[in-house]
């Protein structure tokens, strides 16, 4: 007997936006990728952030954004997302 889980069907279409690529954001994005479409922004992939990006490739969409310059791109990403997540710097 199958159990109807309406919350699962709702979550599967949710578009998540995770601002920033760090330790917490990487693990949040990894978990969210199992239930929806995830986009993660980053400013650069220097240091350990390159490792985090490699872990997420294939699971999420990675978008390079400089928030001080790419305001229109950032606004578009926010507008096209259902849920926004941001971890502390």
C-alpha positions, 0 to 999 in steps of 0.5 A: 500500500502506497502512502500519499505524501503531498508535501513531497510532491510540493517540495520536488518543484521548489527552487532554492537559492543558496547565497555564498559557497562555504562549509554550511552552504555546501551541506545545506545545498547538498541536502536541498538538492535531494528535494528540489532544484538548487542554485548556489552563488559564489564570488570566487573558487579560491582555496577550499571553495573550489573543493566545495564546488567540486562536491556540488557539481552535478547536484546543483547549479553553480553561478558566479556572482559578484554582488557589488557589480552583478546586481541585476543577475542577483536580482534575477536569481532571487526573483526566480527562486521560491526559497532563499538561504544565506549562511553567515560569512 
